[in-house]
Amino acid sequence: MPLAKLYRKCVRTHALSKGIDGVRSCISKELGSDGSVEECEIEKFVNLSGYRVCLGNEVGFFPRDLNEIDATSGLAHLRSTFLSVDMVLPPYYGMGVLFDAAKDIEAHSSEPERLIAAETNLLRMFTIDSMCAMYSEVYLKRSAIEPFSDQILQSMQAYYMGMHGLAISGIIPCIEGIVRKLGKQCGLNVEKKVDLDSLLKVFRTLKAKEFSYYMSGYTWWPKLTLNPAYLDRFHERVQILESAVTYFIGSLYAHTDEFVGSTFLNRHGILHGLFDGYATPSNYLRMINLVNLLSVAASLVEGKGSLFHPSETENSRRYAQRLNAYAITARKIQQFEEAQVAKTTATNFQLASATSAQ
């Protein structure tokens, strides 16, 4: 009798909830013996309890109760909070940082206040030093990101020069290119595709790979209920990938007529000149945050790399020095322009006073 039929029999007789004796008894009635049955757990992020059932060359996993893991476990709640302010889940930061940022955002009820809280935390997380450490120690070392590294650096330079619209419009093509590179590395024919479905296929493939790794050692399990979508309850890497999927569908690649929100951070609206109001410092940092998430996906594809934020290095400090120079130049230009405005205002006032005196 195949494992699928045995599992359905165990479900119908509620044997799975009766412990290993119940499962063995159920299988014994069907096979005349209990075969090989052991209690087991899949131990990744959250332990999933069940039974390892062996029949010949087949090794099955019978989950005891798939509902024992809450649907809001792991990063699910944090992800929802960040998505509410048009952000993907920030990777590379510790849980303490993420919980504090989420708490700041959730402390406010109005959208403007929540967006201000998000901006405050974005500016706190994405300093020159942290961005340069990510650039030199992660972006340059991921084969899916490195081809776009020059343009990403140029967008960072534009950001620190105060040219936020240029920075955002410059980094969006990099994001698309990175996703397509990831797809090619996964064996997908998406290298020249620009539609949303093709980009989402990349994330579906990555989640499927994570699920395959999760179920390694088993040849059968109840695929209708235990699948990549189920891992989104608790599996942090899958939850991070799903954060990108939700963000692509609901914000970055949403149809312009359906886009909701005040960030105006929408690929079509920006690149086709339909939206304005998107050129803000916080929106650029939202895009850098998305690149960080894609670098996590790149690490999963390449099978290497840490999910901890990189430390500063001599190389990263050189990039930071360069960006600091751009920031200083931008401040000098702003001071010069403010002085010119003040001078013009004073001259006009003097002329007006002289005219009125006559």
Disulfide bonds with the S-S distance in Angstrom:
none
